[in-house]
Amino acid sequence: MMTVSHPWHGVPVGKNAPRVVNAIIEIPQGSRAKYEIDKDSGLLKLDRVIYSSFYYPVNYGFIPQTYGDDKDPLDILVITSLPVQALCLMEAKVMGVMQMVDSGDADDKIIAVAANDPSVNHYNNLEELPKHFFEELRHFFEEYKKLENKTVVVEEFGDKSTALKVIGDAAKLYNDTFRKQ
């Protein structure tokens, strides 16, 4: 039995990581609310409501026990057939990574499918997804902060091997940062 004290620190990255990881959803697909895990309490907090009439095109969350260059847990975008409840823990099959720069800082987003959703879990690689999916994702992330006078640039979509390296590096950085004691 697992006792969870904090969604970021108390849940493992996943027994089959980095190919299949645990994902904790913060923002359900279709939401305009930008929720984030509060790093101190572990509670879900409302960061803001998106300033423009944009909706998250996929479920947005993070991979526990990872640490990105932006000093946050590594972000993950999980494709499902339905929106997923916030704070849901789910297994996500990694397919690639969207590499972007948010206000000057690198901010990678792992792209995955829900391992337990038969409508999408047959996908294994980014190349299998429709071209329009990438155009919609790029458009959302490059535009949704414009009314806040912030700039986001989606640089490229990396393949599965790039994503696996990003996850491995983020898990190592987490261990180096939080398990030094």
Backbone as JSON Lines, residues from 0, in Angstrom:
{"i":0,"aa":"M","n":[0.85,-1.18,0.0],"ca":[0.0,0.0,0.0],"c":[0.89,1.24,0.0]}
{"i":1,"aa":"M","n":[0.53,2.22,-0.84],"ca":[1.31,3.44,-0.97],"c":[0.62,4.57,-0.2]}
{"i":2,"aa":"T","n":[1.37,5.28,0.62],"ca":[0.87,6.46,1.29],"c":[1.39,7.67,0.54]}
{"i":3,"aa":"V","n":[0.48,8.52,0.12],"ca":[0.87,9.71,-0.65],"c":[0.82,10.92,0.26]}
{"i":4,"aa":"S","n":[1.96,11.57,0.39],"ca":[1.99,12.78,1.21],"c":[1.94,14.04,0.34]}
{"i":5,"aa":"H","n":[2.36,13.92,-0.89],"ca":[2.4,15.07,-1.79],"c":[2.39,14.52,-3.22]}
{"i":6,"aa":"P","n":[1.54,15.04,-4.1],"ca":[1.47,14.48,-5.45],"c":[2.79,14.5,-6.21]}
{"i":7,"aa":"W","n":[3.61,15.51,-5.99],"ca":[4.88,15.6,-6.7],"c":[5.94,14.69,-6.09]}
{"i":8,"aa":"H","n":[6.03,14.69,-4.76],"ca":[7.1,13.98,-4.09],"c":[6.7,12.58,-3.6]}
{"i":9,"aa":"G","n":[5.4,12.34,-3.42],"ca":[4.95,11.09,-2.82],"c":[4.54,10.01,-3.81]}
{"i":10,"aa":"V","n":[4.5,10.32,-5.09],"ca":[4.11,9.36,-6.11],"c":[5.34,9.06,-6.96]}
{"i":11,"aa":"P","n":[5.62,7.78,-7.22],"ca":[6.79,7.45,-8.04],"c":[6.59,7.85,-9.51]}
{"i":12,"aa":"V","n":[7.71,7.99,-10.21],"ca":[7.68,8.35,-11.63],"c":[6.99,7.27,-12.46]}
{"i":13,"aa":"G","n":[7.03,6.04,-11.99],"ca":[6.35,4.94,-12.67],"c":[7.23,3.72,-12.77]}
{"i":14,"aa":"K","n":[6.67,2.54,-12.56],"ca":[7.49,1.32,-12.54],"c":[8.02,0.96,-13.92]}
{"i":15,"aa":"N","n":[7.41,1.47,-14.99],"ca":[7.89,1.21,-16.35],"c":[8.47,2.46,-17.01]}
{"i":16,"aa":"A","n":[8.84,3.44,-16.18],"ca":[9.42,4.69,-16.7],"c":[10.76,4.38,-17.36]}
{"i":17,"aa":"P","n":[11.14,5.1,-18.36],"ca":[10.49,6.3,-18.89],"c":[9.48,6.04,-20.01]}
{"i":18,"aa":"R","n":[9.26,4.78,-20.41],"ca":[8.34,4.51,-21.52],"c":[6.88,4.7,-21.13]}
{"i":19,"aa":"V","n":[6.53,4.26,-19.94],"ca":[5.19,4.47,-19.39],"c":[5.41,5.13,-18.03]}
{"i":20,"aa":"V","n":[4.84,6.31,-17.86],"ca":[5.07,7.09,-16.65],"c":[3.75,7.35,-15.93]}
{"i":21,"aa":"N","n":[3.86,7.66,-14.66],"ca":[2.7,8.17,-13.94],"c":[2.53,9.63,-14.33]}
{"i":22,"aa":"A","n":[1.29,10.01,-14.56],"ca":[0.95,11.41,-14.84],"c":[-0.09,11.84,-13.83]}
{"i":23,"aa":"I","n":[0.08,13.03,-13.3],"ca":[-0.93,13.61,-12.43],"c":[-1.51,14.79,-13.19]}
{"i":24,"aa":"I","n":[-2.8,14.7,-13.48],"ca":[-3.46,15.72,-14.28],"c":[-3.8,16.93,-13.4]}
{"i":25,"aa":"E","n":[-3.42,18.1,-13.88],"ca":[-3.77,19.35,-13.2],"c":[-4.94,20.03,-13.91]}
{"i":26,"aa":"I","n":[-4.95,19.95,-15.24],"ca":[-5.95,20.68,-16.03],"c":[-6.64,19.72,-17.0]}
{"i":27,"aa":"P","n":[-7.95,19.53,-16.86],"ca":[-8.66,18.67,-17.79],"c":[-8.73,19.29,-19.19]}
{"i":28,"aa":"Q","n":[-8.71,18.43,-20.19],"ca":[-8.93,18.88,-21.56],"c":[-10.21,19.7,-21.62]}
{"i":29,"aa":"G","n":[-10.18,20.82,-22.33],"ca":[-11.37,21.66,-22.49],"c":[-11.52,22.76,-21.45]}
{"i":30,"aa":"S","n":[-10.6,22.84,-20.5],"ca":[-10.69,23.84,-19.43],"c":[-10.03,25.15,-19.86]}
{"i":31,"aa":"R","n":[-10.51,26.26,-19.31],"ca":[-9.84,27.56,-19.43],"c":[-9.12,27.92,-18.14]}
{"i":32,"aa":"A","n":[-9.32,27.13,-17.1],"ca":[-8.68,27.38,-15.81],"c":[-7.29,26.77,-15.82]}
{"i":33,"aa":"K","n":[-6.3,27.57,-15.39],"ca":[-4.9,27.12,-15.3],"c":[-4.66,26.74,-13.84]}
{"i":34,"aa":"Y","n":[-4.75,25.43,-13.57],"ca":[-4.49,24.91,-12.24],"c":[-3.04,24.46,-12.16]}
{"i":35,"aa":"E","n":[-2.46,24.53,-10.95],"ca":[-1.11,24.05,-10.71],"c":[-1.06,23.42,-9.33]}
{"i":36,"aa":"I","n":[-0.17,22.45,-9.19],"ca":[0.1,21.9,-7.86],"c":[0.85,22.96,-7.07]}
{"i":37,"aa":"D","n":[0.37,23.25,-5.87],"ca":[1.09,24.14,-4.97],"c":[2.28,23.36,-4.41]}
{"i":38,"aa":"K","n":[3.48,23.84,-4.68],"ca":[4.69,23.1,-4.31],"c":[4.81,22.86,-2.81]}
{"i":39,"aa":"D","n":[4.29,23.77,-1.99],"ca":[4.42,23.61,-0.54],"c":[3.39,22.64,0.03]}
{"i":40,"aa":"S","n":[2.12,22.83,-0.32],"ca":[1.05,22.04,0.31],"c":[0.68,20.78,-0.46]}
{"i":41,"aa":"G","n":[0.9,20.78,-1.77],"ca":[0.46,19.66,-2.6],"c":[-0.98,19.79,-3.04]}
{"i":42,"aa":"L","n":[-1.64,20.87,-2.64],"ca":[-3.01,21.1,-3.08],"c":[-3.03,21.66,-4.49]}
{"i":43,"aa":"L","n":[-4.14,21.5,-5.16],"ca":[-4.32,22.07,-6.48],"c":[-4.81,23.5,-6.31]}
{"i":44,"aa":"K","n":[-4.1,24.45,-6.94],"ca":[-4.51,25.86,-6.8],"c":[-4.82,26.44,-8.18]}
{"i":45,"aa":"L","n":[-5.69,27.42,-8.2],"ca":[-6.0,28.14,-9.42],"c":[-4.94,29.2,-9.62]}
{"i":46,"aa":"D","n":[-4.13,29.06,-10.65],"ca":[-3.11,30.04,-10.97],"c":[-3.76,31.25,-11.64]}
{"i":47,"aa":"R","n":[-4.63,30.97,-12.61],"ca":[-5.35,32.04,-13.31],"c":[-6.37,31.4,-14.24]}
{"i":48,"aa":"V","n":[-7.27,32.22,-14.73],"ca":[-8.13,31.82,-15.84],"c":[-7.48,32.41,-17.08]}
{"i":49,"aa":"I","n":[-7.35,31.6,-18.12],"ca":[-6.68,32.05,-19.34],"c":[-7.34,33.34,-19.82]}
{"i":50,"aa":"Y","n":[-6.53,34.31,-20.16],"ca":[-7.0,35.64,-20.53],"c":[-7.75,35.65,-21.86]}
{"i":51,"aa":"S","n":[-7.51,34.68,-22.7],"ca":[-8.16,34.65,-24.01],"c":[-9.16,33.5,-24.06]}
{"i":52,"aa":"S","n":[-9.9,33.42,-25.15],"ca":[-10.94,32.4,-25.26],"c":[-10.36,31.1,-25.8]}
{"i":53,"aa":"F","n":[-9.33,30.6,-25.13],"ca":[-8.67,29.36,-25.5],"c":[-9.0,28.29,-24.46]}
{"i":54,"aa":"Y","n":[-9.02,27.05,-24.9],"ca":[-9.27,25.91,-24.04],"c":[-8.13,24.92,-24.21]}
{"i":55,"aa":"Y","n":[-7.7,24.3,-23.12],"ca":[-6.63,23.31,-23.22],"c":[-7.06,22.19,-24.15]}
{"i":56,"aa":"P","n":[-6.28,21.92,-25.2],"ca":[-6.68,20.92,-26.2],"c":[-6.46,19.47,-25.74]}
{"i":57,"aa":"V","n":[-5.69,19.28,-24.68],"ca":[-5.43,17.94,-24.12],"c":[-5.37,18.07,-22.6]}
{"i":58,"aa":"N","n":[-5.37,16.95,-21.91],"ca":[-5.18,16.95,-20.46],"c":[-3.73,17.34,-20.17]}
{"i":59,"aa":"Y","n":[-3.55,18.22,-19.18],"ca":[-2.24,18.8,-18.88],"c":[-1.89,18.47,-17.44]}
{"i":60,"aa":"G","n":[-0.69,17.99,-17.25],"ca":[-0.28,17.68,-15.89],"c":[1.23,17.59,-15.78]}
{"i":61,"aa":"F","n":[1.69,16.74,-14.85],"ca":[3.12,16.61,-14.63],"c":[3.47,15.18,-14.29]}
{"i":62,"aa":"I","n":[4.74,14.87,-14.44],"ca":[5.27,13.57,-14.08],"c":[5.89,13.71,-12.69]}
{"i":63,"aa":"P","n":[5.4,12.94,-11.71],"ca":[5.94,13.07,-10.35],"c":[7.41,12.66,-10.28]}
{"i":64,"aa":"Q","n":[8.08,13.19,-9.28],"ca":[9.49,12.93,-9.01],"c":[10.37,13.21,-10.23]}
{"i":65,"aa":"T","n":[10.02,14.29,-10.94],"ca":[10.87,14.83,-12.0],"c":[11.05,16.31,-11.72]}
{"i":66,"aa":"Y","n":[12.09,16.9,-12.31],"ca":[12.4,18.31,-12.09],"c":[12.98,18.85,-13.39]}
{"i":67,"aa":"G","n":[12.29,19.85,-13.95],"ca":[12.72,20.42,-15.21],"c":[13.62,21.63,-15.03]}
{"i":68,"aa":"D","n":[14.15,22.11,-16.15],"ca":[15.0,23.3,-16.13],"c":[14.26,24.53,-15.64]}
{"i":69,"aa":"D","n":[12.91,24.5,-15.71],"ca":[12.1,25.64,-15.27],"c":[11.8,25.59,-13.78]}
{"i":70,"aa":"K","n":[12.44,24.65,-13.06],"ca":[12.3,24.49,-11.6],"c":[10.91,24.01,-11.2]}
{"i":71,"aa":"D","n":[10.25,23.31,-12.1],"ca":[8.94,22.7,-11.86],"c":[9.03,21.23,-12.24]}
{"i":72,"aa":"P","n":[8.04,20.43,-11.79],"ca":[8.0,19.07,-12.29],"c":[7.82,19.09,-13.81]}
{"i":73,"aa":"L","n":[8.28,18.04,-14.48],"ca":[8.2,17.96,-15.94],"c":[6.74,17.87,-16.37]}
{"i":74,"aa":"D","n":[6.36,18.74,-17.31],"ca":[4.99,18.78,-17.82],"c":[4.71,17.61,-18.75]}
{"i":75,"aa":"I","n":[3.45,17.17,-18.74],"ca":[3.03,16.12,-19.65],"c":[1.65,16.45,-20.21]}
{"i":76,"aa":"L","n":[1.48,16.23,-21.49],"ca":[0.21,16.4,-22.19],"c":[-0.3,15.01,-22.5]}
{"i":77,"aa":"V","n":[-1.46,14.65,-21.95],"ca":[-1.96,13.29,-22.1],"c":[-3.23,13.29,-22.95]}
{"i":78,"aa":"I","n":[-3.14,12.59,-24.06],"ca":[-4.27,12.45,-24.98],"c":[-5.18,11.35,-24.47]}
{"i":79,"aa":"T","n":[-6.46,11.67,-24.35],"ca":[-7.48,10.71,-23.96],"c":[-8.72,10.93,-24.82]}
{"i":80,"aa":"S","n":[-9.66,10.02,-24.74],"ca":[-10.9,10.2,-25.49],"c":[-11.88,11.11,-24.75]}
{"i":81,"aa":"L","n":[-11.64,11.35,-23.45],"ca":[-12.5,12.2,-22.63],"c":[-11.65,13.08,-21.73]}
{"i":82,"aa":"P","n":[-12.17,14.23,-21.29],"ca":[-11.43,15.02,-20.3],"c":[-11.27,14.21,-19.01]}
{"i":83,"aa":"V","n":[-10.15,14.39,-18.33],"ca":[-9.84,13.65,-17.12],"c":[-9.9,14.6,-15.93]}
{"i":84,"aa":"Q","n":[-10.46,14.13,-14.84],"ca":[-10.6,14.91,-13.61],"c":[-9.24,15.4,-13.1]}
{"i":85,"aa":"A","n":[-9.18,16.63,-12.64],"ca":[-7.94,17.16,-12.05],"c":[-7.55,16.33,-10.84]}
{"i":86,"aa":"L","n":[-6.25,16.16,-10.64],"ca":[-5.6,15.36,-9.61],"c":[-5.75,13.86,-9.83]}
{"i":87,"aa":"C","n":[-6.2,13.48,-11.02],"ca":[-6.26,12.07,-11.37],"c":[-4.84,11.56,-11.63]}
{"i":88,"aa":"L","n":[-4.53,10.41,-11.06],"ca":[-3.26,9.72,-11.31],"c":[-3.53,8.69,-12.39]}
{"i":89,"aa":"M","n":[-2.73,8.76,-13.47],"ca":[-2.94,7.82,-14.57],"c":[-1.62,7.39,-15.17]}
{"i":90,"aa":"E","n":[-1.61,6.21,-15.78],"ca":[-0.44,5.77,-16.51],"c":[-0.51,6.35,-17.92]}
{"i":91,"aa":"A","n":[0.63,6.87,-18.38],"ca":[0.68,7.52,-19.69],"c":[1.82,6.93,-20.51]}
{"i":92,"aa":"K","n":[1.5,6.51,-21.72],"ca":[2.49,5.93,-22.63],"c":[3.14,7.06,-23.42]}
{"i":93,"aa":"V","n":[4.44,7.22,-23.26],"ca":[5.19,8.34,-23.84],"c":[5.36,8.13,-25.35]}
{"i":94,"aa":"M","n":[5.11,9.23,-26.11],"ca":[5.25,9.17,-27.57],"c":[6.23,10.19,-28.12]}
{"i":95,"aa":"G","n":[6.44,11.29,-27.4],"ca":[7.34,12.33,-27.9],"c":[7.37,13.51,-26.95]}
{"i":96,"aa":"V","n":[7.9,14.63,-27.47],"ca":[8.03,15.82,-26.64],"c":[7.85,17.06,-27.5]}
{"i":97,"aa":"M","n":[7.16,18.05,-26.94],"ca":[7.06,19.36,-27.57],"c":[8.07,20.25,-26.86]}
{"i":98,"aa":"Q","n":[9.07,20.7,-27.61],"ca":[10.1,21.53,-27.02],"c":[9.75,22.99,-27.28]}
{"i":99,"aa":"M","n":[9.66,23.75,-26.2],"ca":[9.25,25.14,-26.33],"c":[10.01,26.03,-25.37]}
{"i":100,"aa":"V","n":[9.91,27.33,-25.63],"ca":[10.53,28.34,-24.79],"c":[9.4,29.25,-24.31]}
{"i":101,"aa":"D","n":[9.26,29.36,-22.99],"ca":[8.2,30.15,-22.37],"c":[8.85,31.32,-21.65]}
{"i":102,"aa":"S","n":[8.64,32.53,-22.17],"ca":[9.22,33.75,-21.59],"c":[10.73,33.61,-21.39]}
{"i":103,"aa":"G","n":[11.4,33.0,-22.36],"ca":[12.85,32.89,-22.34],"c":[13.4,31.62,-21.71]}
{"i":104,"aa":"D","n":[12.56,30.83,-21.03],"ca":[13.03,29.6,-20.38],"c":[12.56,28.36,-21.13]}
{"i":105,"aa":"A","n":[13.44,27.36,-21.23],"ca":[13.06,26.08,-21.83],"c":[11.94,25.46,-21.0]}
{"i":106,"aa":"D","n":[10.94,24.91,-21.66],"ca":[9.77,24.36,-20.97],"c":[9.23,23.19,-21.8]}
{"i":107,"aa":"D","n":[9.9,22.03,-21.7],"ca":[9.49,20.86,-22.47],"c":[8.17,20.3,-21.96]}
{"i":108,"aa":"K","n":[7.39,19.76,-22.9],"ca":[6.12,19.11,-22.58],"c":[6.14,17.72,-23.21]}
{"i":109,"aa":"I","n":[6.12,16.71,-22.38],"ca":[6.05,15.34,-22.87],"c":[4.66,15.1,-23.47]}
{"i":110,"aa":"I","n":[4.6,14.42,-24.6],"ca":[3.32,14.07,-25.23],"c":[3.12,12.57,-25.06]}
{"i":111,"aa":"A","n":[1.94,12.2,-24.53],"ca":[1.67,10.8,-24.23],"c":[0.19,10.5,-24.5]}
{"i":112,"aa":"V","n":[-0.13,9.22,-24.48],"ca":[-1.52,8.78,-24.53],"c":[-1.82,8.02,-23.24]}
{"i":113,"aa":"A","n":[-3.09,8.04,-22.84],"ca":[-3.5,7.3,-21.65],"c":[-3.34,5.81,-21.9]}
{"i":114,"aa":"A","n":[-2.55,5.15,-21.07],"ca":[-2.28,3.73,-21.26],"c":[-3.54,2.88,-21.11]}
{"i":115,"aa":"N","n":[-4.53,3.36,-20.36],"ca":[-5.74,2.59,-20.11],"c":[-6.97,3.11,-20.84]}
{"i":116,"aa":"D","n":[-6.76,3.84,-21.93],"ca":[-7.86,4.33,-22.75],"c":[-7.78,3.63,-24.11]}
{"i":117,"aa":"P","n":[-8.66,2.65,-24.36],"ca":[-8.56,1.87,-25.6],"c":[-8.8,2.69,-26.87]}
{"i":118,"aa":"S","n":[-9.33,3.9,-26.73],"ca":[-9.53,4.74,-27.91],"c":[-8.24,5.35,-28.43]}
{"i":119,"aa":"V","n":[-7.22,5.43,-27.56],"ca":[-5.97,6.09,-27.96],"c":[-4.71,5.28,-27.66]}
{"i":120,"aa":"N","n":[-4.8,4.24,-26.84],"ca":[-3.58,3.56,-26.4],"c":[-2.92,2.7,-27.47]}
{"i":121,"aa":"H","n":[-3.5,2.63,-28.64],"ca":[-2.86,1.92,-29.76],"c":[-1.79,2.78,-30.43]}
{"i":122,"aa":"Y","n":[-1.79,4.09,-30.15],"ca":[-0.75,4.97,-30.7],"c":[0.56,4.73,-29.97]}
{"i":123,"aa":"N","n":[1.66,4.68,-30.72],"ca":[2.98,4.45,-30.14],"c":[3.97,5.56,-30.43]}
{"i":124,"aa":"N","n":[3.78,6.28,-31.53],"ca":[4.73,7.3,-31.96],"c":[3.99,8.53,-32.46]}
{"i":125,"aa":"L","n":[4.65,9.68,-32.36],"ca":[4.03,10.93,-32.81],"c":[3.6,10.89,-34.26]}
{"i":126,"aa":"E","n":[4.37,10.19,-35.1],"ca":[4.08,10.17,-36.53],"c":[2.71,9.58,-36.83]}
{"i":127,"aa":"E","n":[2.14,8.84,-35.9],"ca":[0.84,8.22,-36.1],"c":[-0.32,9.2,-35.88]}
{"i":128,"aa":"L","n":[-0.04,10.32,-35.24],"ca":[-1.1,11.29,-34.94],"c":[-1.37,12.18,-36.15]}
{"i":129,"aa":"P","n":[-2.6,12.69,-36.27],"ca":[-2.92,13.56,-37.4],"c":[-2.1,14.85,-37.37]}
{"i":130,"aa":"K","n":[-1.74,15.33,-38.54],"ca":[-0.94,16.56,-38.67],"c":[-1.64,17.73,-37.97]}
{"i":131,"aa":"H","n":[-2.95,17.77,-38.06],"ca":[-3.7,18.88,-37.47],"c":[-3.54,18.94,-35.94]}
{"i":132,"aa":"F","n":[-3.33,17.8,-35.29],"ca":[-3.12,17.77,-33.85],"c":[-1.94,18.67,-33.47]}
{"i":133,"aa":"F","n":[-0.85,18.56,-34.22],"ca":[0.34,19.36,-33.93],"c":[0.12,20.84,-34.21]}
{"i":134,"aa":"E","n":[-0.62,21.14,-35.27],"ca":[-0.94,22.54,-35.58],"c":[-1.79,23.15,-34.48]}
{"i":135,"aa":"E","n":[-2.77,22.39,-33.97],"ca":[-3.63,22.88,-32.89],"c":[-2.84,23.08,-31.6]}
{"i":136,"aa":"L","n":[-1.98,22.13,-31.28],"ca":[-1.15,22.22,-30.08],"c":[-0.22,23.43,-30.15]}
{"i":137,"aa":"R","n":[0.46,23.57,-31.26],"ca":[1.37,24.7,-31.45],"c":[0.6,26.02,-31.34]}
{"i":138,"aa":"H","n":[-0.54,26.11,-32.01],"ca":[-1.34,27.33,-31.99],"c":[-1.76,27.68,-30.55]}
{"i":139,"aa":"F","n":[-2.26,26.69,-29.81],"ca":[-2.68,26.95,-28.45],"c":[-1.54,27.51,-27.61]}
{"i":140,"aa":"F","n":[-0.41,26.8,-27.6],"ca":[0.68,27.21,-26.71],"c":[1.36,28.5,-27.16]}
{"i":141,"aa":"E","n":[1.35,28.79,-28.44],"ca":[1.97,30.05,-28.88],"c":[1.05,31.25,-28.69]}
{"i":142,"aa":"E","n":[-0.26,31.02,-28.58],"ca":[-1.21,32.14,-28.52],"c":[-1.83,32.39,-27.15]}
{"i":143,"aa":"Y","n":[-1.93,31.37,-26.29],"ca":[-2.78,31.51,-25.11],"c":[-2.28,32.52,-24.08]}
{"i":144,"aa":"K","n":[-1.01,32.95,-24.15],"ca":[-0.48,33.94,-23.21],"c":[-0.31,35.33,-23.82]}
{"i":145,"aa":"K","n":[-0.7,35.5,-25.08],"ca":[-0.47,36.79,-25.74],"c":[-1.15,37.95,-25.03]}
{"i":146,"aa":"L","n":[-2.37,37.76,-24.54],"ca":[-3.06,38.85,-23.86],"c":[-2.44,39.17,-22.5]}
{"i":147,"aa":"E","n":[-1.52,38.33,-22.03],"ca":[-0.76,38.61,-20.81],"c":[0.57,39.26,-21.16]}
{"i":148,"aa":"N","n":[0.77,39.55,-22.45],"ca":[2.03,40.12,-22.95],"c":[3.22,39.22,-22.66]}
{"i":149,"aa":"K","n":[2.99,37.9,-22.8],"ca":[4.06,36.92,-22.64],"c":[4.25,36.19,-23.96]}
{"i":150,"aa":"T","n":[5.48,35.74,-24.2],"ca":[5.81,35.08,-25.45],"c":[6.17,33.62,-25.22]}
{"i":151,"aa":"V","n":[5.55,32.76,-26.01],"ca":[5.86,31.33,-25.99],"c":[6.19,30.94,-27.42]}
{"i":152,"aa":"V","n":[7.28,30.19,-27.59],"ca":[7.68,29.72,-28.91],"c":[7.81,28.2,-28.87]}
{"i":153,"aa":"V","n":[7.03,27.53,-29.7],"ca":[7.18,26.08,-29.84],"c":[8.29,25.86,-30.84]}
{"i":154,"aa":"E","n":[9.39,25.26,-30.38],"ca":[10.55,25.1,-31.25],"c":[10.39,23.9,-32.17]}
{"i":155,"aa":"E","n":[10.14,22.72,-31.59],"ca":[9.98,21.54,-32.43],"c":[9.31,20.44,-31.63]}
{"i":156,"aa":"F","n":[8.89,19.41,-32.36],"ca":[8.35,18.21,-31.74],"c":[9.42,17.14,-31.85]}
{"i":157,"aa":"G","n":[9.84,16.61,-30.71],"ca":[10.88,15.59,-30.69],"c":[10.26,14.2,-30.62]}
{"i":158,"aa":"D","n":[10.96,13.21,-31.13],"ca":[10.46,11.85,-31.17],"c":[10.54,11.18,-29.8]}
{"i":159,"aa":"K","n":[10.15,9.91,-29.76],"ca":[10.1,9.17,-28.5],"c":[11.46,9.09,-27.83]}
{"i":160,"aa":"S","n":[12.52,8.84,-28.58],"ca":[13.84,8.73,-27.96],"c":[14.26,10.04,-27.31]}
{"i":161,"aa":"T","n":[13.91,11.17,-27.93],"ca":[14.2,12.48,-27.33],"c":[13.4,12.63,-26.03]}
{"i":162,"aa":"A","n":[12.13,12.24,-26.06],"ca":[11.28,12.34,-24.87],"c":[11.81,11.47,-23.74]}
{"i":163,"aa":"L","n":[12.25,10.26,-24.05],"ca":[12.76,9.36,-23.02],"c":[14.01,9.96,-22.36]}
{"i":164,"aa":"K","n":[14.85,10.61,-23.15],"ca":[16.03,11.28,-22.6],"c":[15.63,12.44,-21.69]}
{"i":165,"aa":"V","n":[14.64,13.25,-22.13],"ca":[14.16,14.38,-21.32],"c":[13.64,13.87,-19.97]}
{"i":166,"aa":"I","n":[12.88,12.79,-19.99],"ca":[12.33,12.22,-18.75],"c":[13.46,11.71,-17.86]}
{"i":167,"aa":"G","n":[14.41,10.98,-18.46],"ca":[15.54,10.48,-17.68],"c":[16.33,11.6,-17.04]}
{"i":168,"aa":"D","n":[16.58,12.65,-17.8],"ca":[17.32,13.8,-17.25],"c":[16.54,14.47,-16.13]}
{"i":169,"aa":"A","n":[15.21,14.6,-16.3],"ca":[14.38,15.26,-15.28],"c":[14.28,14.41,-14.01]}
{"i":170,"aa":"A","n":[14.26,13.08,-14.15],"ca":[14.24,12.2,-12.97],"c":[15.59,12.27,-12.24]}
{"i":171,"aa":"K","n":[16.67,12.32,-12.99],"ca":[18.0,12.44,-12.38],"c":[18.14,13.78,-11.65]}
{"i":172,"aa":"L","n":[17.68,14.86,-12.3],"ca":[17.76,16.18,-11.67],"c":[16.91,16.22,-10.39]}
{"i":173,"aa":"Y","n":[15.76,15.56,-10.41],"ca":[14.93,15.47,-9.2],"c":[15.71,14.78,-8.08]}
{"i":174,"aa":"N","n":[16.28,13.62,-8.4],"ca":[17.04,12.87,-7.4],"c":[18.24,13.66,-6.88]}
{"i":175,"aa":"D","n":[18.95,14.33,-7.78],"ca":[20.1,15.13,-7.37],"c":[19.69,16.32,-6.5]}
{"i":176,"aa":"T","n":[18.51,16.87,-6.77],"ca":[18.06,18.08,-6.08],"c":[17.37,17.76,-4.74]}
{"i":177,"aa":"F","n":[16.52,16.74,-4.73],"ca":[15.69,16.5,-3.55],"c":[16.11,15.31,-2.71]}
{"i":178,"aa":"R","n":[17.04,14.5,-3.18],"ca":[17.43,13.32,-2.41],"c":[18.91,13.37,-2.01]}
{"i":179,"aa":"K","n":[19.45,14.57,-1.91],"ca":[20.86,14.74,-1.52],"c":[21.11,14.31,-0.09]}
{"i":180,"aa":"Q","n":[20.1,14.5,0.77],"ca":[20.26,14.3,2.2],"c":[20.85,12.94,2.51]}
